[in-house]
Amino acid sequence: MAHADFDALLLDPTRLSIVSLLAGVKWAEFSWVRESADMSASALSKQITTLGTRGYVEVQKGYVGKRPRTWLSLSDSGRLALEMHVEALQQIVVESRRAAQTHVAPPDDGRTNQPPTGDHRVYPG
């Protein structure tokens, strides 16, 4: 199985969660992403910096009244990276199902439901 479309940055579950949250909105307030991803502000800030360096996340800072606010958005390149990463994950599922469907299990002789000793093949239950 070739997985050339995996994005190493998105293999981290935290970063994958962040970009997945942002994929569903145009802009999100930092605090909403922090709460939704169940992260501390400092941990989210670090991940946003990492994603921003790659160009996956755009950051805008501003004020609501006198209170500073930070908004986050998934960039076009971030959206494409997420889509390709998810497609690569889905391909694993498709290929695994195909392999399981084409696998021929040995006949059940009624003695055991376990594979013979020393046999490392997979036998569907």
C-alpha positions as CSV (number, residue, x, y, z in Angstrom):
1,M,0.0,0.0,0.0
2,A,1.4,3.4,-1.0
3,H,0.5,6.3,1.2
4,A,2.3,9.1,-0.6
5,D,-0.6,11.5,0.2
6,F,-0.2,11.3,3.9
7,D,0.9,14.6,5.4
8,A,3.4,14.0,8.2
9,L,2.2,17.2,9.9
10,L,-1.4,15.8,10.1
11,L,-0.4,12.4,11.5
12,D,-0.4,14.2,14.9
13,P,-3.9,13.7,16.3
14,T,-4.0,17.2,17.8
15,R,-3.1,19.0,14.6
16,L,-5.5,16.8,12.7
17,S,-8.3,17.7,15.2
18,I,-7.5,21.4,14.8
19,V,-7.6,21.5,11.0
20,S,-10.7,19.3,11.0
21,L,-12.5,21.8,13.3
22,L,-11.4,24.7,11.0
23,A,-12.5,22.8,7.9
24,G,-16.1,23.3,9.0
25,V,-16.0,27.1,9.4
26,K,-14.7,30.1,7.6
27,W,-13.2,31.7,10.7
28,A,-13.2,30.5,14.3
29,E,-12.3,32.3,17.4
30,F,-9.2,30.9,19.2
31,S,-11.1,30.2,22.4
32,W,-13.7,28.1,20.5
33,V,-11.0,26.0,18.9
34,R,-9.3,25.7,22.3
35,E,-12.4,24.5,24.0
36,S,-13.5,22.2,21.1
37,A,-10.1,20.6,20.9
38,D,-9.9,20.4,24.7
39,M,-6.5,22.1,24.8
40,S,-4.7,24.7,26.9
41,A,-4.2,28.1,25.3
42,S,-0.4,27.6,25.2
43,A,-0.7,24.1,23.6
44,L,-3.1,25.4,20.9
45,S,-0.8,28.4,20.3
46,K,2.1,26.1,19.7
47,Q,0.2,23.9,17.3
48,I,-1.2,27.0,15.4
49,T,2.4,28.3,15.0
50,T,3.4,24.9,13.6
51,L,0.4,24.8,11.2
52,G,0.9,28.4,10.3
53,T,4.5,27.9,9.4
54,R,3.4,25.3,6.8
55,G,0.8,27.8,5.6
56,Y,-2.2,25.6,6.7
57,V,-3.7,28.1,9.1
58,E,-4.3,31.8,8.8
59,V,-4.4,34.0,11.9
60,Q,-6.0,37.3,12.3
61,K,-5.8,39.4,15.5
62,G,-8.1,42.2,16.4
63,Y,-10.4,43.6,19.1
64,V,-14.0,43.2,20.1
65,G,-14.5,46.4,22.0
66,K,-11.3,46.7,24.0
67,R,-10.7,43.0,24.3
68,P,-8.1,41.4,22.1
69,R,-9.3,38.4,20.0
70,T,-7.6,35.9,17.7
71,W,-9.4,34.3,14.8
72,L,-8.2,31.2,12.9
73,S,-9.0,30.0,9.4
74,L,-7.9,27.0,7.4
75,S,-6.1,28.1,4.3
76,D,-6.7,26.7,0.8
77,S,-3.4,24.7,1.1
78,G,-4.5,23.4,4.6
79,R,-7.8,22.4,3.2
80,L,-6.2,20.5,0.3
81,A,-3.7,18.8,2.7
82,L,-6.5,17.7,4.9
83,E,-8.5,16.3,2.0
84,M,-5.5,14.4,0.6
85,H,-4.7,13.1,4.1
86,V,-8.3,11.9,4.7
87,E,-8.3,10.2,1.2
88,A,-5.1,8.4,2.1
89,L,-6.7,7.1,5.3
90,Q,-9.8,6.1,3.4
91,Q,-7.6,4.2,1.0
92,I,-6.2,2.1,3.8
93,V,-9.8,1.1,4.8
94,V,-10.7,0.2,1.2
95,E,-7.5,-1.8,0.7
96,S,-7.9,-3.6,4.1
97,R,-11.5,-4.5,3.3
98,R,-10.5,-5.8,-0.1
99,A,-7.7,-7.9,1.4
100,A,-10.1,-9.4,4.0
101,Q,-12.7,-10.2,1.3
102,T,-10.2,-12.0,-0.9
103,H,-8.6,-13.9,1.9
104,V,-9.6,-17.6,2.0
105,A,-9.8,-19.0,5.5
106,P,-8.9,-22.7,6.1
107,P,-11.7,-25.1,6.6
108,D,-13.0,-25.3,10.2
109,D,-12.4,-28.8,11.5
110,G,-14.4,-28.1,14.6
111,R,-11.4,-28.6,16.9
112,T,-10.4,-25.0,17.5
113,N,-11.1,-21.5,16.4
114,Q,-7.4,-20.6,16.5
115,P,-4.9,-20.7,13.6
116,P,-2.4,-23.6,13.6
117,T,0.8,-23.0,15.7
118,G,3.5,-21.2,13.8
119,D,0.9,-20.0,11.2
120,H,1.1,-16.2,11.0
121,R,-1.7,-15.7,8.5
122,V,-4.9,-13.9,9.5
123,Y,-8.1,-16.0,9.8
124,P,-11.4,-14.0,10.0
125,G,-13.5,-14.8,13.0
